[in-house]
Amino acid sequence: MSDITLLPGLQALWSKTMGNSEICIAILDGPVDHSHPSVSEANLSQFDSLVSGKAGNDLASQHGTHICSVIFGQHNSSVKGIAPDCRGIIIPIYSPENGGSLNCSQLDLARAINLAIDQGAHIINISGGELSESGLADPILENAIKRCNENGVLVVASVGNDGCRCLHVPASVASTLAVGAMDSLGNPLSFSNWGDIYQQHGILALGVDIPGAMPGGGMVERTGTSFVAPIVSGIAALLLSIQIKNGEQPDSHRVRAAILESADSCTPSANLDCHKLLAGKLNIASAYTKLCVVSNAGIVGQERPETVGAIYPYYAPVGSGADIGTNHQIKPTSKRSNKVNQSNQFIHRRYNMTENPYIPQPEIMEISSSGIQASEFPVVEEEMVVPVSDGIQGSEINASECACKKAQVAPSLAYVLGQIGYDFGNEARRDSFLQMSGSDVHNPNEFLKYLKSDPASAANVNWTLSLDATVVYAIRPYGPFAVNVYDRLKEFLTAQIKEGAERVSIPGVIQGSTRLLNGQVVPVLYPDLRGMYSWSTSDLIQSCCGERPADEDAAVLHAKKVEGVQNFLDRVYYEVRNLGTSSQERAMNYAATNAFQVADVYTKAIESEMKLDSIQVERSPICRPGSDCWDVKLGFFNPSKRQEQARHVYRFTVDVSEVIPVTVGKVRHWDIY
C-alpha cells in the first residue's frame, strides 16, 4: 500500500493548513457513499446532473467513493484525505445503473462542468477521459472548459491508462492540468499515457496502490491515473487555502503555474523516455515555495521565510499487487460488514406550479453512456472484495436520512438555438403510435399528418431540440398555454421539412430529465412561448438587410452586408455553438436571433472595408440594478491595412436576467490601435 500521507512535503504543508472551507472542489465522477466513516463528517454536498446520486456497490459508486475519500477523507478515520477541511460538491456523471458504467458523453461532461462553475467550484476533478486521435474536444465541452479558465476554475484531468503516446479529452485541452501516474520511486508507470502536448501542461504524481474508501465501509487500494487526479486536486486546494491564510484572494491560475513550473524535470537517461514524464513530477515543497514568492513594487524574488518540507524521493515500498501494466489488483485492508447506505437516492420535491410558473415538476435524473471513461486501471473483478449487505434496500431508507447531503439545484434559464425533432421515449409508446396511425410515424411527414387527425397525441411524444444531429434537450410544454406551444412545435417541424427553416430559438427553464428511445438521457426544457421563433438563415438575412438594390454600387455594398451577417450567424451556429445556459451563451444566442442590430453593425463596418475578426461576450458595465447584462463584442479589421488601420469594436448590451433576453441601449463603437 502507498501511504499518501508520506508524500514528500505533504506533512509540512499540512502543518500550515488542512484546507479551508472557502475552497470548493467539485468531483465529477460516480455517486459517493456519504455514510462511509471517512467522509461522513466531510463538508460535502451532492448535485444531481443527469445521474441519480444513489450509491451502491456498483463500479461507478466504488470509483466515485474512492476518489472522494482521497481528497476529503477525515483524519480521524482510516482514510486520510489530502484536503479534508475543504468544501466538496459531488456531481455524478457515471451511472450506477447496470453495474455502474464508467463512461459518459462529452456533452454530459460539459453540463456537469457548467453546473460545478455555477455552484462555486475552485477546482474540478475529472478522473476520466475519452481517447481522441486529435485531442480536440467537442466545441460545447471546449467552451465549458474555456469558461472554467475565464472564471478562475482549475480543471484537473487524468491522461488515461492506454500506455501509449495518445491523448485523452479533456486532459488534452491546454488550459487543464493533466495528470499521469508514476510509482513510489518516481518512475512513470507503463500504462500512463503521454504526448507532446502534455509536456506543456501535464505532471506525474503517485498513482499506484492508492488507498481509498469502499461503499458500505472498508478500504481498497487502486492503481491508475484516475487516482492521481484527486491527489493533485487536493494539493492544489491546499495551496489555494494557503493563499487565503496569507490574506490573498485564491488564484487557481497562480496555483496551476506554481505546480507546473516547480515540477521536477526529466534527466535524460538510456532507460527513460522524458516524454513519459510530461512536464515533470509533482514537487509539493517547490510548488509551495514557488507560490509564496512575493512581488514588491514589481521586484520579484523576495521569498517568505517559511518553507515546506525537503525535496526527496518517495521511497515507500511498492505493494505486492498485480504487475504494473497488466491489470489492477484491489487489496482490501478492511473487511467491515457495514450496512450499504442506499440513502443517496435523493427525493425531488414536487413543485407546485402555482408557487412559481417557471419551476415545473422534475423527474428522476438518469444518465447517457458514451464517451468520457474513468481512468481507472483495469480491475480483476474476482479479486474485488465487496462488503456484505444485511439486506437493507433503498426503498427502506427514510428520505430524511439523506436530505443532509443533497443540495437542490435551482432551475436554470436557457435560451437555445437548434432544430426541432421528436422521440417516442420507449418501444411501447412507439408501437402504440404505429398501431393507431397505421403509418410510418418515423417519417416526419406521416407523423405530422397523423397529428392533424389526433392533435392530443402531440403531448405523448418527447419533442426534442438538437444541435446538428445531437439531441440536447427534450421540450415539454406546460401550463395554460401548453396547447399553443404544441401547435408552435408542429409549425416549426413543418417549416423544417417543407420550407427549409434551419433554426429555432427556444427560451425557457431547465429542470429534470427524460430518457429517449435510444437510451440517451437529456434535460427537460420547459419553453416560454413568447420567444419561440423559427427561421431560415437566408430569410433572416433578407429581413434585416432588405432586398438587393437595383443600383450597382448599392448592390455591391448590400452583397457585402449580406456576406457579413451570414458570416456572423455561421460562426454563432457552428464555431461557438452552445447549450444556451450560461449568461454569456444566452446573450450570444439572442444576438443571433436579433440580427437587425448585427446588420446595423455590418453597415458601419462595410463603409470602412472591415471584416469580422472576433466575437466575444463580456460582462457589461452598463446595467440596471438587479439585472444580468452582457456585452456582445464584435471586432473588425481591414485585411488589406492590418498594420495601418485601427481595429473597430462594436458592442451591444443584452440583459439576460429574465427568460426572454432584451437589448439595452444603443450599439457602442470605438477603435483599437
C-alpha positions in Angstrom: 0.0 0.0 0.0 1.2 3.5 -0.8 0.9 5.7 2.2 0.0 9.0 0.6 0.5 10.8 4.0 4.2 10.3 3.4 4.2 12.2 0.1 7.3 14.5 0.3 6.3 17.9 1.6 2.7 17.0 2.4 3.2 16.8 6.2 4.9 20.2 6.2 2.1 21.6 4.1 -0.5 20.1 6.5 1.3 21.9 9.3 0.2 25.1 7.5 -3.3 24.1 6.5 -5.6 21.1 6.2 -7.7 23.1 3.8 -10.2 25.9 4.0 -14.0 25.6 3.8 -14.0 28.6 1.4 -12.2 26.4 -1.1 -14.6 24.2 -3.1 -13.5 21.1 -5.0 -16.1 19.6 -7.4 -15.8 15.8 -8.1 -17.3 14.8 -11.4 -17.4 11.0 -11.0 -19.6 8.2 -9.8 -22.0 8.5 -6.8 -20.5 8.7 -3.4 -21.4 6.8 -0.3 -21.7 9.7 2.2 -22.2 7.3 5.1 -18.7 5.9 4.9 -16.8 6.8 8.1 -14.0 8.5 6.1 -16.3 11.1 4.6 -19.4 11.1 6.8 -18.2 14.2 8.6 -16.8 15.9 5.5 -18.3 19.2 4.2 -19.9 17.6 1.1 -23.0 18.5 -1.0 -24.3 16.5 -3.9 -25.9 17.9 -7.0 -27.6 15.6 -9.4 -27.0 16.4 -13.1 -28.3 13.6 -15.4 -27.3 10.9 -12.9 -29.2 9.9 -9.8 -27.0 10.1 -6.7 -27.8 6.8 -5.2 -24.6 4.9 -4.3 -24.4 1.2 -4.2 -21.7 -1.5 -4.7 -21.5 -0.9 -8.5 -18.3 0.2 -10.3 -19.4 3.8 -10.6 -20.1 4.2 -6.9 -16.9 2.4 -6.0 -14.9 4.7 -8.2 -16.6 7.9 -7.0 -16.4 7.0 -3.3 -12.7 6.2 -3.7 -11.9 9.4 -5.5 -13.9 11.4 -2.9 -12.1 9.9 0.1 -8.6 10.6 -1.4 -9.5 14.3 -1.2 -11.9 14.6 1.7 -11.1 11.6 4.0 -11.2 12.9 7.6 -8.0 12.3 9.6 -9.9 10.7 12.4 -10.8 7.8 10.1 -8.9 5.0 8.3 -8.6 7.0 5.0 -6.7 10.3 5.4 -7.6 12.7 2.6 -5.3 15.3 1.1 -7.6 18.3 1.8 -10.1 17.2 4.5 -11.2 20.7 5.6 -12.1 22.0 2.1 -15.7 22.0 0.9 -16.7 19.5 -1.7 -19.5 19.2 -4.2 -20.3 15.8 -5.8 -21.8 15.8 -9.3 -22.2 12.2 -10.6 -21.5 11.7 -14.3 -21.2 7.9 -14.2 -24.4 6.0 -13.7 -24.8 3.3 -11.0 -27.3 1.5 -13.3 -26.5 -1.8 -14.9 -23.4 -2.4 -12.8 -22.1 1.1 -12.9 -20.9 2.1 -16.4 -17.8 4.3 -16.1 -18.5 6.5 -19.1 -20.5 9.5 -20.2 -20.6 11.7 -23.2 -18.6 14.9 -23.7 -21.9 16.7 -23.8 -22.9 15.5 -20.4 -19.5 16.2 -19.0 -19.8 19.8 -20.3 -23.2 20.1 -18.5 -21.6 18.9 -15.2 -18.7 21.3 -15.6 -21.1 24.2 -16.1 -23.0 23.1 -13.0 -19.8 23.0 -11.0 -18.9 26.5 -12.0 -22.3 27.8 -11.1 -22.1 26.2 -7.7 -18.8 28.0 -6.9 -16.1 25.3 -7.5 -12.5 26.5 -7.5 -11.2 23.1 -8.7 -12.9 20.4 -10.8 -11.6 16.9 -10.5 -12.2 14.7 -13.6 -10.7 11.2 -13.1 -11.5 10.1 -16.7 -11.4 11.0 -20.3 -12.1 9.9 -23.9 -9.3 8.6 -26.1 -9.0 11.0 -29.1 -6.8 10.9 -32.1 -6.8 14.7 -32.5 -7.1 15.6 -28.8 -9.8 18.1 -29.8 -12.8 18.4 -27.5 -16.4 18.8 -28.7 -17.0 22.6 -29.1 -19.5 22.5 -26.3 -17.1 20.8 -23.9 -14.3 23.1 -25.1 -16.5 26.1 -24.3 -17.2 24.8 -20.8 -13.5 24.4 -20.1 -12.9 27.8 -21.6 -15.5 29.2 -19.2 -13.5 27.5 -16.3 -10.4 29.3 -17.4 -12.2 32.6 -17.6 -13.7 32.2 -14.2 -10.5 31.0 -12.5 -11.6 27.4 -12.0 -8.8 24.8 -12.3 -9.7 21.6 -14.1 -7.6 18.6 -13.1 -8.0 15.7 -15.5 -6.4 12.2 -16.0 -4.3 11.5 -19.1 -5.6 7.9 -19.3 -4.3 4.3 -19.0 -3.7 3.2 -22.6 0.1 3.1 -22.2 0.6 5.0 -25.5 1.6 8.3 -27.0 -2.0 9.3 -27.2 -4.4 12.0 -26.0 -7.4 11.9 -23.7 -10.2 14.6 -23.7 -10.4 16.7 -21.5 -6.8 16.4 -20.3 -5.7 17.3 -23.8 -7.3 20.8 -23.6 -4.4 23.2 -22.9 -5.9 25.1 -20.0 -6.4 22.0 -17.9 -3.8 20.5 -15.5 -3.3 17.0 -17.0 -2.0 14.3 -14.6 -0.3 11.0 -15.3 0.9 8.2 -12.9 4.3 7.3 -11.5 5.4 4.7 -9.0 6.8 5.3 -5.5 10.3 5.7 -6.9 9.2 8.4 -9.4 9.2 6.2 -12.5 6.4 6.7 -14.9 4.0 3.7 -14.9 3.9 1.8 -18.2 0.2 2.3 -18.6 0.2 6.1 -18.1 -0.4 7.9 -21.4 2.0 10.6 -22.7 2.1 13.1 -25.6 3.9 16.2 -26.7 1.0 18.5 -25.6 1.2 17.1 -22.0 4.8 18.4 -21.8 3.3 21.9 -21.6 0.5 21.3 -19.0 0.9 17.8 -17.5 2.6 16.4 -14.5 3.1 13.0 -12.9 2.2 12.0 -9.3 1.8 8.8 -7.3 -0.7 6.5 -9.0 -0.1 3.0 -7.7 -1.9 1.3 -4.8 -3.7 4.4 -3.6 -5.9 3.6 -0.6 -9.5 4.8 -0.5 -13.0 4.1 0.8 -15.3 1.4 -0.4 -19.1 1.9 -0.5 -20.6 0.4 2.6 -17.3 0.5 4.6 -13.8 -0.6 4.4 -10.8 0.3 2.2 -9.2 -0.8 -1.0 -6.1 0.1 -3.0 -6.5 1.2 -6.6 -4.0 1.9 -9.3 -4.4 4.2 -12.3 -4.3 7.8 -13.5 -7.8 8.2 -12.0 -6.4 8.2 -8.5 -3.6 10.6 -9.3 -6.1 13.4 -10.1 -7.6 13.6 -6.6 -4.1 13.8 -5.1 -3.2 16.7 -7.3 -6.6 18.3 -6.8 -6.1 18.1 -3.1 -2.6 19.6 -3.2 -4.0 22.5 -5.4 -6.8 23.0 -2.8 -4.2 23.3 0.0 -2.2 25.8 -2.0 -5.4 27.9 -2.6 -6.1 27.6 1.2 -2.6 28.9 1.9 -3.4 32.0 -0.3 -6.4 32.7 1.9 -4.4 32.2 5.0 -1.9 34.8 3.7 -4.7 37.3 3.2 -4.7 36.8 -0.6 -7.6 36.1 -3.0 -7.4 32.4 -4.1 -6.0 32.3 -7.6 -6.1 29.0 -9.4 -4.1 30.3 -12.3 -1.1 31.1 -10.0 -1.5 27.7 -8.2 -1.5 25.8 -11.6 1.5 27.8 -12.7 3.4 27.0 -9.4 2.7 23.3 -9.7 3.8 23.1 -13.3 6.9 25.4 -13.0 8.1 23.7 -9.8 7.7 20.1 -11.2 10.9 18.0 -11.1 12.0 17.9 -14.8 13.4 14.9 -16.5 17.0 14.0 -16.6 17.6 12.0 -19.8 19.0 8.5 -19.5 19.2 5.4 -21.6 16.3 3.8 -19.7 13.9 6.8 -19.6 11.9 8.5 -22.2 11.5 12.0 -21.0 8.2 12.4 -22.9 6.7 10.0 -20.4 7.4 12.4 -17.5 5.2 15.0 -19.2 6.3 18.4 -17.8 7.8 16.7 -14.7 7.0 15.1 -11.4 4.9 16.8 -8.7 7.1 18.5 -6.1 4.9 19.8 -3.2 7.6 21.7 -1.4 8.8 23.5 -4.5 5.2 24.3 -5.5 4.6 25.9 -2.1 7.9 27.9 -2.3 7.1 29.0 -5.9 3.6 30.2 -4.8 5.0 32.0 -1.8 7.5 34.1 -3.7 6.0 37.6 -3.4 6.3 40.7 -5.6 7.1 44.0 -4.1 6.7 47.1 -6.3 7.4 44.9 -9.3 10.6 43.3 -8.0 10.2 39.5 -7.8 12.4 37.3 -5.8 11.7 38.1 -2.2 10.8 34.7 -0.6 8.8 34.3 2.6 10.9 32.8 5.3 8.8 29.7 5.7 9.4 26.6 3.5 7.6 23.3 3.4 9.5 20.1 3.7 12.5 18.8 2.0 12.8 17.6 -1.6 13.5 13.9 -1.6 12.3 10.8 -3.4 9.3 9.0 -2.1 10.6 5.6 -1.1 7.6 3.9 0.4 7.6 0.3 -0.6 5.5 -0.7 -3.7 2.6 -3.0 -2.8 2.6 -6.7 -3.8 -0.4 -6.4 -6.1 -0.7 -7.1 -9.8 2.2 -6.2 -12.0 2.1 -2.7 -13.4 0.9 -2.5 -17.0 -1.1 -5.8 -16.8 -4.1 -5.3 -14.6 -5.2 -3.8 -11.3 -5.4 -5.8 -8.2 -7.6 -4.4 -5.4 -6.2 -5.2 -2.0 -8.8 -4.8 0.8 -7.4 -3.5 4.1 -10.6 -3.9 6.0 -13.5 -6.4 5.8 -16.0 -4.4 7.7 -19.6 -5.5 7.1 -21.3 -2.2 7.4 -24.7 -1.7 6.0 -24.7 -0.5 2.5 -26.1 3.0 2.6 -28.8 3.3 0.0 -29.9 6.7 1.1 -28.2 8.7 -1.6 -31.2 8.3 -3.9 -32.4 11.8 -3.1 -36.1 12.7 -3.4 -37.0 15.5 -5.7 -39.6 18.0 -4.3 -42.7 18.0 -6.5 -43.0 21.7 -7.1 -46.5 23.3 -7.1 -46.9 25.1 -10.3 -48.8 27.9 -8.6 -45.7 28.6 -6.5 -43.6 29.7 -9.5 -44.7 29.3 -13.1 -41.0 28.8 -14.1 -40.4 25.8 -11.8 -42.0 22.8 -13.4 -42.2 19.4 -11.9 -38.9 17.5 -12.3 -38.4 13.8 -13.0 -35.9 11.3 -11.7 -32.4 12.1 -13.1 -30.9 9.5 -15.5 -27.7 9.0 -17.5 -26.5 8.6 -21.0 -23.4 6.5 -21.5 -20.8 7.1 -24.2 -17.6 9.0 -24.5 -15.7 10.0 -21.3 -14.4 7.0 -19.4 -13.0 6.7 -16.0 -9.2 6.4 -16.0 -9.0 3.5 -13.5 -6.5 0.8 -14.3 -8.4 -2.4 -15.3 -9.9 -4.3 -12.4 -9.7 -8.0 -11.8 -13.3 -8.5 -10.8 -12.9 -11.8 -9.0 -10.3 -10.3 -6.6 -12.6 -7.4 -5.6 -13.9 -7.7 -2.0 -17.4 -6.2 -1.6 -18.8 -5.5 1.9 -21.7 -7.8 2.8 -25.0 -6.0 3.0 -27.5 -7.0 5.6 -30.3 -6.7 3.1 -31.3 -3.0 3.6 -32.8 -1.8 0.4 -33.1 1.7 -0.8 -36.8 1.8 -0.5 -36.5 1.1 3.2 -34.4 4.2 3.8 -36.3 7.2 5.2 -35.9 10.2 2.8 -34.9 12.5 5.7 -31.8 10.4 6.3 -30.3 11.6 3.0 -31.5 15.2 2.9 -28.4 16.4 4.7 -26.2 15.6 1.8 -28.5 16.7 -1.0 -28.4 20.2 -2.4 -31.3 21.3 -4.6 -30.2 22.7 -8.0 -32.4 25.7 -8.8 -34.0 25.5 -12.3 -31.8 27.3 -14.7 -32.8 29.7 -17.5 -31.9 28.8 -21.1 -32.0 30.4 -24.5 -31.2 27.7 -27.0 -30.8 27.6 -30.8 -31.2 24.3 -32.7 -33.5 22.1 -34.7 -36.8 20.6 -33.7 -37.5 16.8 -33.7 -39.5 14.2 -31.8 -38.8 11.0 -30.0 -41.1 8.2 -28.7 -39.2 7.6 -25.4 -39.7 3.8 -25.5 -40.6 1.0 -27.8 -44.1 0.5 -26.4 -45.1 4.1 -27.0 -43.6 4.0 -30.5 -45.6 0.8 -31.3 -48.8 2.4 -30.0 -48.3 5.3 -32.4 -47.6 2.8 -35.2 -50.8 0.9 -34.4 -53.1 3.9 -34.0 -51.8 5.8 -37.0 -51.4 2.9 -39.4 -48.4 4.7 -41.0 -44.7 5.1 -40.6 -44.6 7.7 -37.8 -40.8 7.8 -38.0 -41.3 9.8 -41.2 -41.9 13.4 -40.1 -44.4 14.0 -42.9 -46.5 11.0 -41.8 -46.2 11.9 -38.2 -47.5 15.5 -38.8 -50.3 14.1 -41.0 -51.4 11.9 -38.1 -51.3 14.7 -35.6 -53.8 16.6 -37.7 -56.3 13.9 -37.1 -55.3 13.4 -33.4 -53.8 16.7 -32.1 -53.8 15.5 -28.5 -51.1 12.9 -29.3 -48.6 15.7 -29.7 -48.3 15.6 -25.9 -47.4 11.8 -25.9 -44.0 12.2 -27.6 -40.8 13.8 -26.5 -40.3 16.9 -28.6 -36.6 17.4 -28.9 -34.1 20.2 -29.7 -30.9 19.2 -31.4 -27.6 20.8 -32.2 -27.0 19.4 -35.7 -27.5 15.6 -35.2 -27.2 15.6 -31.4 -30.3 15.9 -29.2 -29.5 18.2 -26.3 -33.0 18.8 -24.7 -36.4 17.4 -24.5 -39.1 20.1 -24.9 -42.1 19.8 -22.6 -44.9 22.4 -22.9 -46.7 23.1 -19.6 -49.2 25.5 -18.1 -52.3 27.2 -19.6 -50.7 27.8 -23.0 -49.3 24.3 -23.5 -51.7 23.7 -26.4 -50.3 26.8 -28.1 -46.8 25.6 -27.6 -47.5 22.2 -29.1 -49.0 24.0 -32.1 -45.9 26.1 -32.5 -43.7 23.0 -32.3 -45.7 21.4 -35.1 -45.3 24.6 -37.1 -41.6 24.5 -36.6 -41.3 20.9 -37.7 -43.4 21.6 -40.8 -41.2 24.6 -41.6 -38.0 22.5 -41.3 -39.1 19.7 -43.6 -41.1 21.7 -46.1 -39.9 25.3 -46.1 -36.2 24.9 -45.4 -36.2 26.5 -41.9 -32.8 25.9 -40.3 -33.0 27.2 -36.8 -35.4 27.7 -33.9 -35.0 29.7 -30.7 -36.4 28.2 -27.5 -36.2 30.2 -24.3 -37.3 28.5 -21.1 -36.4 26.8 -17.8 -34.4 23.6 -17.5 -35.4 21.1 -14.8 -35.3 17.3 -14.6 -34.5 14.8 -17.4 -36.1 12.2 -19.6 -34.9 9.1 -21.5 -35.0 8.8 -25.3 -35.7 5.8 -27.3 -32.0 5.1 -27.9 -31.3 5.2 -24.2 -29.8 8.7 -24.1 -30.9 10.9 -21.2 -31.4 14.6 -21.8 -32.5 17.5 -19.7 -36.1 18.7 -20.0 -36.6 22.3 -21.2 -39.9 23.9 -20.3 -40.4 26.6 -23.0 -41.7 30.1 -23.0 -44.0 30.7 -26.0 -43.1 34.4 -26.2 -39.6 33.8 -27.5 -40.1 30.7 -29.7 -39.2 31.5 -33.3 -38.2 29.6 -36.5 -36.3 30.9 -39.4 -34.0 30.1 -42.3 -30.7 32.0 -42.4 -31.4 33.4 -45.9 -34.8 34.7 -44.8 -33.4 36.2 -41.6 -30.6 37.9 -43.6 -33.1 39.3 -46.1 -35.4 40.6 -43.5 -32.6 42.6 -41.8 -30.6 43.5 -44.9 -33.5 44.2 -47.3 -33.9 43.4 -51.0 -30.9 43.7 -53.3 -30.9 47.3 -54.7 -31.1 47.9 -58.4 -28.2 50.4 -58.3 -24.9 48.5 -59.0 -22.8 50.4 -56.4 -25.5 50.0 -53.8 -25.8 46.3 -54.7 -22.1 45.7 -54.1 -22.4 47.2 -50.6 -25.6 45.1 -50.0 -23.8 41.9 -51.0 -21.0 42.7 -48.6 -23.5 43.3 -45.8 -25.3 40.0 -46.6 -22.0 38.2 -46.6 -21.0 39.8 -43.2 -24.3 38.9 -41.5 -24.0 35.3 -42.9 -20.5 35.1 -41.5 -21.6 36.2 -38.1 -24.5 33.8 -38.0 -22.5 30.8 -39.2 -19.9 31.4 -36.5 -22.6 31.5 -33.8 -24.3 28.4 -35.2 -21.2 26.3 -35.6 -18.0 27.8 -34.2 -19.4 28.9 -30.9 -22.4 26.6 -30.7 -23.5 26.1 -27.1 -26.2 24.8 -24.7 -27.6 28.2 -24.1 -27.5 28.0 -20.3 -24.8 30.4 -19.0 -25.4 34.1 -19.2 -22.8 34.6 -21.9 -24.3 31.8 -24.0 -27.8 33.2 -23.7 -26.6 36.7 -24.7 -24.7 35.3 -27.7 -27.7 33.2 -28.9 -30.1 36.1 -28.5 -27.7 38.3 -30.6 -28.0 35.7 -33.4 -31.8 36.0 -33.4 -31.7 39.7 -33.1 -29.8 40.1 -36.3 -31.1 43.6 -37.0 -28.6 45.0 -34.6 -25.8 42.9 -36.2 -26.9 44.1 -39.7 -26.6 47.7 -38.4 -23.1 47.0 -37.2 -22.1 45.5 -40.5 -23.4 48.5 -42.4 -21.0 50.7 -40.5 -18.1 48.2 -40.8 -18.6 47.8 -44.5 -18.1 51.5 -45.0 -14.6 51.1 -43.6 -13.9 47.9 -45.6 -13.8 45.9 -42.4 -14.1 42.1 -41.9 -15.3 40.3 -38.8 -12.3 39.2 -36.7 -13.7 38.1 -33.3 -16.9 37.5 -31.3 -16.7 37.9 -27.6 -19.1 38.2 -24.7 -18.1 40.2 -21.6 -19.9 41.4 -18.6 -21.4 44.9 -19.3 -20.6 47.9 -17.2 -24.0 49.3 -18.3 -26.7 47.5 -16.5 -29.8 48.3 -14.5 -30.0 47.3 -10.8 -30.9 43.7 -10.3 -30.2 42.8 -13.9 -27.6 40.5 -15.6 -26.2 42.3 -18.5 -23.6 41.2 -21.1 -21.9 42.9 -24.0 -21.7 41.0 -27.3 -18.5 42.5 -28.7 -17.7 42.2 -32.4 -14.2 43.0 -33.5 -13.4 44.0 -37.1 -10.2 44.6 -39.1 -9.2 45.7 -42.6 -7.4 42.8 -44.1 -5.5 45.0 -46.6 -4.5 47.5 -44.0 -4.0 45.3 -40.9 -1.0 47.2 -39.7 -2.0 50.8 -40.7 -5.7 50.9 -39.8 -7.2 50.6 -36.3 -9.5 47.7 -35.5 -13.1 48.6 -35.0 -15.0 47.2 -32.0 -18.8 47.3 -31.7 -20.7 46.4 -28.5 -24.4 45.9 -27.9 -25.7 45.0 -24.5 -28.1 42.1 -23.7 -29.9 41.8 -20.4 -30.4 38.1 -19.7 -31.9 38.3 -16.2 -35.3 37.1 -17.4 -36.4 34.1 -19.5 -36.7 36.4 -22.6 -33.5 38.5 -23.0 -33.7 42.1 -24.0 -31.3 44.6 -25.6 -30.2 47.6 -23.5 -29.3 50.9 -25.1 -27.7 51.6 -28.4 -24.8 49.9 -30.2 -21.5 51.4 -29.0 -18.4 51.7 -31.1 -14.7 52.6 -30.7 -11.3 51.9 -32.3 -8.3 49.9 -31.0 -4.9 50.7 -32.3 
